[in-house]
């Protein structure tokens, strides 16, 4: 077992264990912070797969944006209403059925797939190729999406400022 395998299993352990805490914690703050470690573990696995662009997007969008917004929303809501925020009860039977079905599907996938990784081969990064494609072949689509996002931002700002 090489260093690559040890790092992968470490990220997998962090991701799975924190995901279990996300769904089993009674306090929503603990679930939100466990989701942080789950998303970091997934980003680490993306790095190991050589998808550095996807890993950075994972960190910036999910960890940097959505999760922080969720944590601030929960913390501010908890202070305003002065009510302890807790999740509902855990449904053990549906969770067990889902885990068993997922395990069977993963075992079937792993036994029927050829997973040969050549030793000493480091996956190439994808950021340079994505940048070239976005600024050459897909520049029109890239610019149109930028304009669409600008229109959405202006619309959201105008709806938020509208006085009733």
Backbone torsions as a table, in degrees:
resi	resn	phi	psi	omega
1	UNK	NA	123.0	-177.4
2	UNK	-90.8	179.6	179.7
3	UNK	-63.6	-37.3	178.5
4	UNK	-59.3	-44.3	179.6
5	UNK	-65.4	-41.0	-179.8
6	UNK	-63.8	-43.8	178.9
7	UNK	-64.5	-41.2	178.3
8	UNK	-61.2	-47.2	-179.5
9	UNK	-65.5	-31.7	175.9
10	UNK	-65.2	-47.1	177.1
11	UNK	-63.4	-39.6	178.9
12	UNK	-64.2	-41.0	178.9
13	UNK	-64.1	-44.5	178.6
14	UNK	-62.5	-44.3	-177.4
15	UNK	-65.1	-48.3	-176.7
16	UNK	-70.0	-43.5	-178.6
17	UNK	-66.5	-39.7	178.2
18	UNK	-72.8	-29.3	175.1
19	UNK	-67.2	-35.2	175.6
20	UNK	-64.7	-39.7	177.7
21	UNK	-66.5	-35.5	179.0
22	UNK	-58.5	-44.8	-175.6
23	UNK	-88.4	-14.6	-176.3
24	UNK	-108.4	-11.9	-178.3
25	UNK	-72.0	140.3	178.7
26	UNK	-81.6	-28.3	-179.7
27	UNK	-92.7	130.0	-175.8
28	UNK	-70.4	-24.7	176.2
29	UNK	-67.2	-42.1	176.8
30	UNK	-63.9	-37.6	177.8
31	UNK	-64.9	-41.0	-179.3
32	UNK	-66.2	-42.6	178.7
33	UNK	-70.4	-31.6	175.1
34	UNK	-69.3	-33.1	175.2
35	UNK	-62.9	-33.2	175.4
36	UNK	-58.2	-48.0	179.8
37	UNK	-68.7	-32.8	176.4
38	UNK	-63.2	-45.7	-179.6
39	UNK	-68.0	-35.2	174.7
40	UNK	-64.9	-40.0	178.4
41	UNK	-64.2	-40.0	177.6
42	UNK	-65.2	-40.4	177.3
43	UNK	-63.6	-38.3	176.5
44	UNK	-63.4	-38.0	177.1
45	UNK	-67.8	-35.6	175.2
46	UNK	-62.4	-39.0	177.9
47	UNK	-63.9	-42.7	179.3
48	UNK	-64.0	-29.3	178.7
49	UNK	-81.8	-5.3	179.5
50	UNK	87.3	12.4	178.8
51	UNK	-101.5	71.0	-175.2
52	UNK	-67.5	-32.6	178.7
53	UNK	-65.3	-44.7	178.9
54	UNK	-64.3	-36.6	178.9
55	UNK	-64.6	-43.2	179.5
56	UNK	-67.2	-39.6	177.1
57	UNK	-64.0	-40.8	177.3
58	UNK	-57.9	-46.5	-179.0
59	UNK	-68.7	-43.1	-175.9
60	UNK	-72.3	-45.4	-174.5
61	UNK	-79.8	-53.6	-173.5
62	UNK	-79.3	-52.9	-177.8
63	UNK	-73.9	-46.3	-175.3
64	UNK	-75.4	-28.6	-175.0
65	UNK	-108.9	-68.4	-170.8
66	UNK	-67.9	-45.5	-176.9
67	UNK	-68.3	-41.8	178.5
68	UNK	-64.5	-39.9	175.9
69	UNK	-61.9	-41.4	177.6
70	UNK	-62.7	-44.9	-178.7
71	UNK	-65.6	-44.4	177.8
72	UNK	-63.6	-40.9	179.1
73	UNK	-62.1	-43.4	179.7
74	UNK	-67.0	-42.7	-179.0
75	UNK	-66.6	-41.7	179.7
76	UNK	-70.0	-37.8	178.3
77	UNK	-65.9	-38.4	179.7
78	UNK	-63.9	-38.0	-179.1
79	UNK	-74.4	-33.6	-176.5
80	UNK	-73.3	-45.4	-174.4
81	UNK	-87.3	-15.9	-179.5
82	UNK	57.5	33.8	178.2
83	UNK	-118.6	136.0	178.7
84	UNK	-72.4	124.4	-175.9
85	UNK	-91.8	117.6	177.6
86	UNK	-134.7	150.9	177.9
87	UNK	-81.9	168.8	-178.4
88	UNK	-74.5	-171.8	-178.2
89	UNK	-73.9	158.6	-179.1
90	UNK	-87.9	130.7	176.6
91	UNK	-91.8	101.2	-171.7
92	UNK	-71.5	-42.8	-176.8
93	UNK	-65.6	-48.7	176.8
94	UNK	-62.9	-35.5	178.3
95	UNK	-66.3	-41.3	179.0
96	UNK	-65.4	-41.0	177.7
97	UNK	-63.6	-43.2	178.8
98	UNK	-63.7	-40.4	179.0
99	UNK	-66.7	-41.2	179.5
100	UNK	-65.5	-44.1	179.0
101	UNK	-62.9	-43.5	178.5
102	UNK	-63.2	-41.8	179.5
103	UNK	-63.7	-42.6	179.0
104	UNK	-63.6	-44.0	178.9
105	UNK	-63.9	-40.5	178.6
106	UNK	-67.1	-39.7	178.1
107	UNK	-65.4	-41.0	177.0
108	UNK	-63.2	-41.4	179.3
109	UNK	-65.7	-43.4	-177.1
110	UNK	-70.8	-31.1	179.8
111	UNK	-80.6	-22.6	-178.1
112	UNK	-101.5	7.6	-177.4
113	UNK	-119.1	141.4	178.7
114	UNK	-90.7	111.3	-174.1
115	UNK	-108.8	61.0	-179.9
116	UNK	-89.0	121.1	174.3
117	UNK	-111.8	123.6	-179.1
118	UNK	-72.8	130.3	-179.7
119	UNK	-67.5	140.3	178.3
120	UNK	84.1	-2.0	-179.7
121	UNK	-94.3	119.2	178.7
122	UNK	-97.0	128.0	179.2
123	UNK	-60.2	141.0	179.8
124	UNK	-79.1	151.4	179.1
125	UNK	-76.8	155.7	-175.8
126	UNK	-109.7	-7.6	-173.5
127	UNK	-65.3	-41.9	-178.3
128	UNK	-64.4	-43.7	179.7
129	UNK	-66.6	-39.8	177.7
130	UNK	-64.3	-40.8	178.0
131	UNK	-62.6	-42.7	178.0
132	UNK	-62.7	-43.4	-179.7
133	UNK	-65.9	-40.0	-179.0
134	UNK	-67.5	-29.2	-176.9
135	UNK	-101.7	1.9	176.7
136	UNK	-122.6	-72.9	-173.5
137	UNK	-74.8	-35.8	-173.8
138	UNK	-113.2	30.0	-176.9
139	UNK	-66.8	-35.7	179.5
140	UNK	-66.1	-45.2	178.8
141	UNK	-64.2	-39.8	179.1
142	UNK	-61.5	-44.4	179.5
143	UNK	-69.2	-40.0	178.4
144	UNK	-64.3	-37.9	176.6
145	UNK	-66.8	-36.1	175.7
146	UNK	-62.7	-42.5	178.0
147	UNK	-66.2	-40.6	177.7
148	UNK	-61.8	-42.7	177.9
149	UNK	-66.3	-35.4	176.6
150	UNK	-64.8	-42.6	178.1
151	UNK	-62.9	-41.3	178.4
152	UNK	-64.4	-38.9	178.6
153	UNK	-65.8	-43.3	178.4
154	UNK	-64.9	-40.5	177.6
155	UNK	-64.1	-42.4	178.8
156	UNK	-65.7	-38.8	178.0
157	UNK	-66.2	-39.6	-179.7
158	UNK	-70.4	-34.3	176.4
159	UNK	-68.7	-39.6	-178.9
160	UNK	-68.6	-31.9	-178.3
161	UNK	-89.3	-9.9	-178.1
162	UNK	-63.1	127.8	179.2
163	UNK	-97.7	137.5	-178.2
164	UNK	-102.4	NA	NA
